[in-house]
Amino acid sequence: MKIKILSLFILITATAFSQENSKKPVFKKRVLESTEVDFLASYYYQDGSKSAVSGGIGSEKLTDVASNIVVAMPLNDDDVLTIDLGISAYSSASSSNINPFNSSGASQGGEDDDKVAGSKAAATGPYGTPWQASSGASKSDQLVSVVANYSHSSDSRNFIWNTDVSFSNEYDYTSVGFGGGIASLFNEKNTELSLKVNAYLDQWRPIYPTELHEYSKYGSNFLNQGYFSGVSVLDQNGVSTTNYLPSAFQTVNAVNRNSFSASVGFSQVLTKKLQVSVFFDAVQQQGLLSSPYHRIYFADKANFYIGQPQYISNYESTSNAGVYKLADDIERLPDSRFKIPVGARLNYYINERFILRTYYRFYSDNWDIQSHTASIELPVKLSDKFTVFPMYRYYTQTASKYYAPYETHLSTEKFYTSDADLATFDANQYGFGVNYTDIFTAGKIWKFGLKNIDFRFNHYKRSDNLNANIATIAFKFVMQ
């Protein structure tokens, strides 16, 4: 029976091959006519009052400037190679307080203790505050990333497969990724079914809050050695003490974080004016899923500080300009997380001037977070070249079962975080965009014609008082 089936398969394959080669050559439109270059730039600014680095309170001021160059090159009629090179640089008041004592004293205005080995300068009167940025090296960093994608389209253009590899690196984190996908079009390209899988193999180079780093380095006598040699630790009453001992802290063992995802998408043109698409994702993460520099303060442990004692009584107020509380431990989260996002898009062509674009997503994971996202965009075509589009996005989520606010967790718990991103909150985002398109690429730079300019601005406001603004601009050039 197996021989018969194999013989039949060979016969069908040979017949199909013979028919394919007997066909006369036909003209094929190239998937991509010529090389395209996209240049994207963005500016992001945020401010808030629930810094995870400071255990759930403190400044969240952050600025980030990012740019990407995306080059799409046709290799032949059917194949396209796309290279995406990105770099971003940020400055953060929150992350600067991994070492909050850089403004004076212990570090003598130098670098973060995790970035400069062997720093043992004596200290006199160091201080810090969760409400202001420190001057340490951790206040800024750069992220560099590169993604290469290769795609192939069948002669009919009804089947596409692609594969990609990626790499990104910053001071304490490296990520290597790879993946691929397929897409098939039916019903005269009115129906599309796609599948995509990705894997990211990441690695931390953990940095810890200064006080916990020194404890792990010198043990119970750390207050008399190294970085804090000669520094006074204060109790809740502002009295010098040697009782501070963060015995709950241990350095992390596993430093890997692996993420695996699969996505299924379906798109259908329902009428000449209406298109709908749906997607379903499954994401599995394993490894170190917490951030080693996020502090935790336990409600059942005594408080200890470094700095100016007059500010202890109003530590949680922005008027605190000179004292910083020492951590009991770092954020601890499970080493596994499973996520399921499900979403849909609906686009409706109203007339030659208006298009309605809508989006909805439901998200759930096994950390008990559930969220809903809904957005709407209304492009308005002012002319053949200019389009403006107002945008609105709403987001709401429930809290993770491992989250509790500042100084609320108990030392008897196994997992804990005070990162407000895992709390309950709502968010509104308002924005607008302007798009310029010239299909004839009248504007030119060297051998490239300018095809498109896209500018967007959004304001983001969260119910926990986190506010952000982001502006992006993109240029598309075509080689002529």
SULCOR-V20158 format. One record per run of one state. SS is the DSSP state (H for helix, E for strand, - for the rest). FROM is the first residue (numbers start at 1). LEN is the number of residues. Records with the same first field share a line. If there is no record, write none. Layout:
BEGIN
SS=FROM-LEN ; FROM-LEN
END
This chain:
BEGIN
-=1-1 ; 23-13 ; 48-2 ; 51-7 ; 59-3 ; 75-4 ; 100-5 ; 108-29 ; 154-5 ; 171-2 ; 187-4 ; 205-5 ; 225-1 ; 229-4 ; 235-5 ; 242-14 ; 270-4 ; 288-7 ; 297-8 ; 308-1 ; 315-8 ; 326-3 ; 331-1 ; 333-3 ; 350-4 ; 366-4 ; 382-4 ; 398-5 ; 404-12 ; 418-2 ; 423-2 ; 438-6 ; 446-2 ; 463-4 ; 480-1
H=2-21 ; 93-7 ; 105-3 ; 137-3 ; 210-15 ; 226-3 ; 309-6 ; 420-3
E=36-12 ; 50-1 ; 58-1 ; 62-13 ; 79-14 ; 140-14 ; 159-12 ; 173-14 ; 191-14 ; 233-2 ; 240-2 ; 256-14 ; 274-14 ; 295-2 ; 305-3 ; 323-3 ; 329-2 ; 332-1 ; 336-14 ; 354-12 ; 370-12 ; 386-12 ; 403-1 ; 416-2 ; 425-13 ; 444-2 ; 448-15 ; 467-13
END
